[in-house]
Amino acid sequence: MSTLLILGAGGHGRVVADAANGSGDWTRVIASDRDPARCRGELISGVASLPIGEALALAAFVHIAIGSAEGRAREAAASAALALATVIHPKASVSPHAAVGDGCFVAAQAVVAPGARLGRCVIVNHGAVVDHDVDVGDFTHIAPLVALGGGVRVGSRVLIGSGASVLPGLRIGDDIVVGAGALVCRDLSEPGVYAGVPAGRLK
């Protein structure tokens, strides 16, 4: 039990702070942001939003609550002196036989099944399903209601949009965006944006 700093005082930060408070894993939860305008008052009730220097001095653990992969990677490097904390909502289902990396966030109603592996600073958002033996690379964001079939391999810095589905056993390479509602029916290897049913490359 210690002080947790939520770094990123936007909408995703509020979601993470709510989960951290509900988990009971922390004596105190505070927030901060690189934007001084966001460092006033409370992020949510009971979670003070403090100037970055003050917040870093108080916290032993940090969770980087920034939606973009680039932002999370940048802050992970800048906050290397602090331990990266994983935050799991108490209403998420994470198998004890899954591996969850440092700095991950698993939201309410999300499922991480046995044999799944989440890399560093992965977001598994509300209601998403990461099925058995799925491997998710560092700094990837699995948006709400995504379904990753068993044995899927997802690279690093990937964004899979809300409601998208990936059929079992497929591979998605690094630096790929899968659009909301897409159905991935084949391996995706070339970086770019993919959308539609079945998912095709847009750019």
C-alpha positions in Angstrom: 0.0 0.0 0.0 1.5 3.3 -1.1 0.7 6.5 -3.1 -0.1 6.0 -6.7 0.3 8.8 -9.2 -2.0 8.8 -12.2 0.0 10.7 -14.9 -2.5 12.1 -17.4 -5.4 14.1 -16.1 -7.8 13.7 -19.0 -10.8 11.4 -19.6 -8.7 8.2 -19.5 -7.0 9.4 -16.3 -10.4 9.7 -14.7 -11.3 6.1 -15.7 -8.0 4.8 -14.3 -8.3 6.9 -11.1 -11.8 5.4 -10.5 -10.5 1.9 -11.0 -7.5 2.5 -8.7 -9.7 3.9 -6.0 -12.1 1.0 -6.2 -9.3 -1.6 -6.1 -8.2 -0.8 -2.6 -4.6 -1.4 -3.6 -3.4 2.1 -2.8 -3.2 4.2 0.4 -3.6 7.3 -1.7 -4.3 8.1 -5.3 -3.2 11.4 -6.8 -3.0 12.8 -10.4 -1.0 15.1 -12.4 -0.4 16.2 -16.0 2.2 18.0 -18.2 -0.4 20.6 -18.9 -0.5 22.9 -15.8 -4.1 23.8 -16.5 -5.1 20.2 -15.6 -3.3 20.3 -12.3 -5.9 22.0 -10.2 -8.7 20.7 -8.0 -9.6 17.0 -8.3 -9.5 14.6 -11.2 -12.4 12.7 -9.6 -13.8 13.0 -6.1 -11.0 12.3 -3.6 -8.2 12.3 -6.2 -6.3 15.6 -6.1 -4.7 16.9 -9.3 -1.3 18.4 -8.3 1.5 20.1 -10.2 3.9 17.6 -11.7 6.9 18.3 -9.5 4.8 18.0 -6.3 3.1 14.9 -7.5 6.3 13.1 -8.5 7.8 13.9 -5.1 4.9 12.2 -3.3 4.5 9.0 -5.3 6.5 5.8 -5.3 4.4 4.3 -8.2 3.1 5.8 -11.4 0.4 4.7 -13.8 0.6 6.5 -17.2 -3.0 7.2 -18.2 -2.5 8.5 -21.7 -4.4 7.1 -24.6 -1.8 7.4 -27.3 1.0 4.8 -27.6 3.5 7.5 -28.3 2.5 9.5 -25.2 2.7 6.4 -22.9 6.1 5.4 -24.2 7.4 9.0 -23.8 6.2 9.2 -20.2 7.4 5.7 -19.4 10.9 6.9 -20.3 10.6 10.2 -18.5 9.3 8.5 -15.3 11.9 5.8 -15.2 12.7 6.6 -11.6 9.3 5.4 -10.4 7.9 1.9 -10.6 5.2 1.5 -13.2 1.9 0.3 -11.6 -0.7 -1.9 -13.2 -4.3 -1.0 -12.4 -7.0 -3.6 -12.7 -10.7 -2.6 -12.1 -12.3 -4.8 -9.5 -15.0 -5.8 -12.0 -12.5 -7.0 -14.6 -11.8 -10.7 -15.0 -8.1 -11.4 -15.2 -7.0 -15.1 -15.0 -4.3 -15.9 -12.5 -2.8 -17.9 -15.4 -2.4 -14.7 -17.6 0.7 -12.6 -17.6 0.1 -8.8 -17.2 3.1 -6.5 -17.7 4.1 -3.4 -15.8 1.9 -0.3 -16.3 -1.1 -2.0 -17.8 -4.7 -1.0 -17.3 -7.6 -3.4 -17.4 -11.0 -1.8 -17.3 -14.4 -2.9 -15.9 -16.0 -5.9 -17.6 -12.8 -6.7 -19.6 -11.6 -10.3 -19.7 -8.1 -11.5 -19.9 -8.1 -15.3 -20.3 -5.7 -18.0 -19.2 -2.4 -18.0 -21.2 -2.9 -14.5 -22.4 0.1 -12.1 -22.1 0.0 -8.3 -22.0 3.2 -6.4 -22.6 4.2 -3.1 -20.9 1.7 -0.3 -20.6 -1.1 -2.1 -22.5 -4.7 -0.8 -22.2 -7.6 -3.3 -22.2 -10.7 -1.1 -22.2 -14.2 -1.7 -21.0 -15.8 -5.0 -22.0 -12.9 -6.1 -24.2 -12.1 -9.8 -24.4 -8.5 -11.0 -24.7 -9.0 -14.7 -25.2 -6.7 -17.6 -24.2 -3.1 -17.5 -25.4 -3.4 -14.1 -26.9 -0.1 -12.1 -26.9 -0.3 -8.3 -26.9 2.8 -6.1 -27.4 4.0 -3.1 -25.5 2.0 0.2 -25.5 -1.0 -1.3 -27.4 -4.5 -0.1 -26.8 -7.5 -2.6 -27.0 -10.5 -0.3 -27.1 -14.0 -1.1 -25.6 -15.8 -4.2 -26.7 -13.0 -5.6 -28.8 -12.8 -9.4 -29.2 -9.4 -11.0 -29.8 -9.8 -14.7 -30.6 -7.7 -17.4 -29.0 -4.0 -17.4 -30.0 -4.0 -14.0 -31.7 -0.7 -12.1 -31.7 -0.8 -8.3 -31.6 2.3 -6.2 -32.0 3.5 -3.1 -30.2 1.9 0.4 -30.4 -1.3 -1.0 -32.0 -4.7 0.5 -31.6 -7.7 -1.8 -32.1 -10.8 0.3 -32.3 -14.1 -0.1 -30.4 -16.1 -3.2 -31.3 -13.5 -4.7 -33.7 -13.0 -8.4 -33.8 -9.9 -10.4 -34.7 -10.4 -14.1 -35.6 -8.4 -16.7 -33.7 -4.8 -17.4 -34.5 -4.2 -14.3 -36.6 -1.2 -11.9 -36.4 -1.3 -8.1 -36.3 2.1 -6.3 -36.8 3.5 -3.3 -35.0 2.2 0.3 -35.5 -1.2 -0.7 -37.0 -4.6 0.9 -36.4 -7.7 -1.3 -36.8 -10.8 0.8 -37.1 -13.9 0.6 -35.0 -16.2 -2.3 -35.9 -13.7 -3.9 -38.2 -13.5 -7.7 -38.7 -9.9 -8.9 -39.1 -10.0 -12.1 -41.2 -6.3 -12.3 -42.2 -2.9 -11.4 -40.9 -2.0 -7.7 -41.0 1.7 -7.0 -41.3 2.2 -3.7 -43.0 1.8 -0.6 -40.7 -1.2 1.5 -41.6 -5.0 1.9 -40.9 -7.3 -1.0 -41.6 -11.1 -0.8 -41.5 -14.2 -2.6 -42.7 -15.7 -6.1 -42.9 -13.4 -7.8 -43.8 -10.7 -5.3 -42.7 -8.8 -3.8 -45.6 -5.9 -1.3 -45.7 -6.9 2.4 -46.0 -3.5 4.0 -45.9 
